[in-house]
Amino acid sequence: MRSVTLEFKEALYQFGKPVDFVYFPIEGAASAVTIMDNGSAIEVATIGNEGVVGHGILDGDDDLAPNDVIIQVAGQALRMDADAFKREAGKDGPLRRLLLRYNKAYLMQISQSVACNGLHAIQQRCCRWLLITLDRMESNVVPLTHEFLAIMLGVRRSSVTEVIRPLHQQGLVKNSRGAIMILDRAGLEKLSCECYRKVKNEFDRLLG
């Protein structure tokens, strides 16, 4: 493993391109994103220090990325050559068993995100996203612009501003240039949909 710095908006993978490295985030967060032909995009999963980026190559001979993956919050990570990862994870041992449990939780997060993006209001989805990202950081400040949050939620930038403003007025968050500070986590959980709780409970059940 090699220690690397992952920069904001850095592209780790592109859909359909080979996965050369696997990343274990220590801090910060990455987003698995689906991008349409017209350039619009939406996040389907968040990966932080609870997981691994690129674990999909664990089984099978297909080492092509199923999603674009970009860094949403900069930070340090451990990088491992994909072939070395496959050799180690291919052994029947604790690493493989842990990765299989993580993969189950990861797939559940994706399926819940699909349902959430289609069924729930933007404010609920925004609160869910902030809480999930917060769980993967060691700070109550999410260094993120409204423009990037709009991409994560698959909405216009103006929609994000309309959602964040009442959260700020209620004292739940403090909005500043390039960052959102979480002031009242419990309040955000009340406004979020059930998707945050379901995903968190599954990660806690499978990974402790």
N, C-alpha and C positions, 0 to 999 in steps of 0.2 A: 504493500500500500504506500501511496505517496500523498503527502499533505498538499492540497491545492486551495487557492482562493477562487470562489465562484462569484462573479460580478453580476450586478443587477442587469437583467434582460439578456444575459449570456445564454446562447442556445446550446444545450447539451446534446440534443438529438433532433433530427428532422424525420418526419414520417417517411417510412420506406427506405431510409438510409441505414447502413450498417452501424451497429452499436459496438464501438471499439473499447469503451471503458464503462465501468460501473462505479457509482458514487455513493458513499456513505456520508450524508450530511452531518456535521457536528453542530453547526449553527446555520441560521438562514432557512430558506424554503424554496422548493422547486415546484413548478406547475406542469402537469401533463395537460396539454392543450390540443383540441381538435380545431383545425383551420379549414374553412370552406374554400371553394374555388374563387369566390368573390373577395376573399381576404378577411371576412368576418371570422371571429374566433370565440371560443368559450372554454373555460377550464373544466376538466372532468375529474381531476384528483390533485391533491396537495401532498408533497412528500417533504418531511423534515427530519429531525434527529431521531424520530421513531422508526425510520425505514431506510430503504435503499432505492436508488434511482437506477433503473436498468435491469431489475431483477427478472424481467420477462424472458430473458435469454436462458433462464435456469433449465428449462426443459426444451427439447427439440433442437433441430439444426438451423432454424430460422433466426438469425441474429439481426433482423431488420426492426427498426423502431416502430411500434404501433401508433405512436403519437409524437407530436413535437413536444419537447420538454425545454422550458425556459426557466431561468432563475427569477423568482419574484421578490425574494429578499436575499441580499448578498451575505456571504459568510464562508466559513472554512468547511472543507470536506476531505475525506480520504478517498483517493481514486485508485481503482484496481483494474488491471488489464482484464478485458472480457474473457480471454481464454483461461487465464489463471482463476478467475471467478468460477467459470464453468467446471474446471477441474476440481476445485475445492468443494463447491456446492453439489457436485455430482456424487461425492462420497456419502455413504449412508451414515451420517453422524449428526451431532447437535446443530451445526450450521444449516444443513439441508432442512432439518425438521423446523427450525426457527423460520427459515425463509418461506417454507410452505405455509406456515401459520400467518406470516406477514402477507403473503400473496392473497390468502383468503380474505383478510381484513381489507386489503387494497382493492380487491374486486368488489367487495361490498360497498366501499366508499364510492367507486365509480357508478355502480348501479343506483345508489341513493342519490348521487349528484344528478344523474339523468332524470330521475323522478322529480327531484326538487326543482331543477331548471324548467321543467314542463308544467308543474302544478302549483308552485308557490309564488307569492308576491316578491317583488324585488327587495323590499325591506327585510323580509324574512331570510331571503337568500344572502343578502349582504351581511346580516348578523351571523348567520351560519358560517360564512366564509371568514369573517374576522375572528370568530371563536376557534375555528379549526386551525387557522394560521397562528393564533396566539398560543395554542397548545404546543406548537412546534418551535416556540421561541422561548428565550429566557428573559424576556422584557415585555412590558405592557405597551410598548411603542411599536407599531407596524409601519416601517418606512416605505410608504407606498403613495403614489400619486393617484388622483381620481381617474386619470386617463388609463392607467394600468389596471385599476380595479374594475373599470368598465369592461376591459377586455376579459378579465377573469369571469365576470358575470354575464358577458355576452349582451351588454346593453350600451346605449349611448352615454357619453360622458355627462351630459346634462341630467340624465336619470340618476346617476350616482350622486351628483350634487343635491338633487331633490331628496334623496334618501338619507344622506349624511347630515343634512341641515337639522331635521327634527331630532336625530340622535344627539347632536351637539346641544340643541336647545334643552333637551331633557337631562343633560349632564351625564350621559352615558359615555360619550367620547369627546375628545378635544381634537379639533381638526386644525392642522397647521400645514404649511407648505411642504409637500413631499412626505408627510407622515400623519398617522392617525394614532392618537394615544387613547387606550382603553381606560376609562375611569370607573366604570360600573359593570363588571363582568356579569353579575347576577341579573342586572337589568337587560343586558344584551341577550342572555339566555331566555328570558321571558318573552322577548320579541322574536326570537328565532323560531323556526319551525322545528318539528320533531326530528328532522334529518340530522341535526348536529348531535343530539343525544344518542340516536341510534348508531351513528358512526363511532362516536366516542365509546359507547358501551361495548361495541364489537372489538375495537382495538384493545380496550382494557381486558376483555374476556380472553382474547387470544394471545396478547403480548404482556399483560400484567402492568 
